[in-house]
Amino acid sequence: MIKTRKNVPISLKQRTHIINLEQINLQPFIIVGLVIMVLIISVLCVAAYPNSNVPMNI
């Protein structure tokens, strides 16, 4: 069997973070979240209106 890399022991004292939260810009996520909220609220408002085909005076 051919080994491609050396066996390096894992150090439990050092924690490496896969995602560095300091480098992530949150502005695009906030904008996308606001757009999704506006779409959901608009759909709910349109669905809450009564059907115009049904007469209200019955």
N, C-alpha and C positions, 0 to 999 in steps of 0.2 A: 504494500500500500504506500502511496506517495503522500507525504505530508506537505501541505502548502504553507503552513505557518508554525511557529513554535508554540508550545503549550506555555502560556503565561498564566501564573496563578492570579486569581481574582482577589483584589484587596477589598475587604469589607469595610475598611476605615474610610476609603475614598469613595464618595458618591458622585457619580457623573450624571448630570441632568441631560436627558435626551433633548428636551425643549427648553431653551433659555427664554424665560418670560420677560426678561429685561429688553430683549431685542424685538419683541412683537409689538407692532403698532396697533392699538385698539380702535383707532378712528374708523377704519373700514368696517369693522364688525358692528360698531354702534350705528353707522349709517345703514347698513344692511338690515340690522334689527329694527330700526325705526321704519324703514320702508315695508318690511314684512308686517309690522304692527299696524301700519296705516291700511295695508291691503286687507288684513283680517278684519279690522274694525269696519271698513267700508263694506265688505261682504256681509258682515253681520247686520249692519244698518239696513242694507237693501233687503236682506232676508226678513227683517223684522217688520217692514212695511206691509200693510194688508194688500191682498191681491186686488188689483183694480177691476177685474172682471166680476167680482162678487159685489152686488149692490149692498150698501150699508143700511138702507132704510127698511129692510124686511123685518 
